[in-house]
């Protein structure tokens, strides 16, 4: 589905069913150098089980037009504008990695519009090393390879590996390469810089009152569970769930992620 947001097209995948704003809405927000496709299993299940689904392509990513936005705050404002354009008054927000910061900031800016907050592969502060930032600026292909390796606990995982000839890691790498191909404006560096510079996370976390889920990968090297204490202690009512995966939880453990997310909102 295409929506007009800030004068340009914003793409939202609706899970294989026409979007119905009268249903409870769940919004899925991808991370750096990704698009809506990282949520394929989860979005299709929700859309076929009584929910309206909006899995966004952030500006400059996938099918959404416009330049990649340089701050989490600007991305949160854009996300709220997407809800306006779709005619959605309230929604559950599920964000992965950078997307989790966007969801958190949106909940801070418009708490009355967020029914549930799901933070997957999240941490705060979400600092990026100077070396990785510089590599993303000067050699994006190398940065993609580095992050792809760090984001996975193994080359293939069941049940996300459909069979011989498939690779979770190769699929993730190809997606990031595709984002580079369709938008050569150093999206990865822009995304990393936005994560690195975001400074409102603690204040935003202190303001959260809605039901909150933290979903972490036990083997995550990008946002390791030990780095999440500020978030989990500040949002003390949040439920913490860990799954056997690295940072790419949705592809390494798709069923476990789906079970956690669906159980969270359906209760």
C-alpha positions, 0 to 999 in steps of 0.5 A: 500500500502506498500512502502520501506522507510529506508529499512523497510515497511511503510504502507499507506492506499489509501482510497479503490482505487489504488494510482495514483501519477499523481493525486493531493495528500493528505497525512493524518498523525495520532496522538499518539498511533493511525494509519491510520484508524482514517481517514477512512471516510475522506480518502475514500471520497478524494480517490473517488473524484479525489485525490491520498490518502496516510494515513500513519501508522507512524513507529511502529504504525499499519502496518508500521515496525521499531521502533517508532521515538523519535522526530518530526524532525525524523518523518518529515524526514520519511514522506518526504521519504514516498513521495519520495518512492510513487513518489509524488513531492507535496502534501497537508498535513493533521495532527491530534495532533502529526501528525499536528506537523509532517506536520508543520515540514515537511513544514518547511523542504521542503516548495516547496513540501507542497501545503496545510497544515491542522492542526487538534487538534493542538497546540504549544508548545504541552506540556505533563504533567509530570504525564501523561508522567510517567503514559505512561512509567509505566502503558500504559493501564492507560494512554490509559484510561486517554487520551481516556476520555480526548479526547472525549466530550461524549461517543457517537456522531452522525453521527459517532455512527452507532446505538445501541451497538456502542461507539466512545470512546470504538472504540478509546480505542480499537485502542490504545490497539491494538497499544500496543499489536502489539508493546510493546515498549512503543509507547505511551511514545515515542509519548508523549515525541516527542510532549513534546520536539518539540521546532521548532514549532514557527520557522516552523510556521513563515516559512509557506507560503502555504494555511493553515487550523486550525481545532479545537474542541470547547470542546477539553481538550487535545489541547484547542482552547485557547492554539492555539494563538501562531500558529494562530497568527504566521500563520496569513493567516491561516483559523480557523474552529471550530467544536462541538467536543473534541480532537477526531474530526474525529470520533466525527464530521466526516462529519464536518471534511470532509467538512472543509478539502475538502472545503479547498483543493478544493478551 
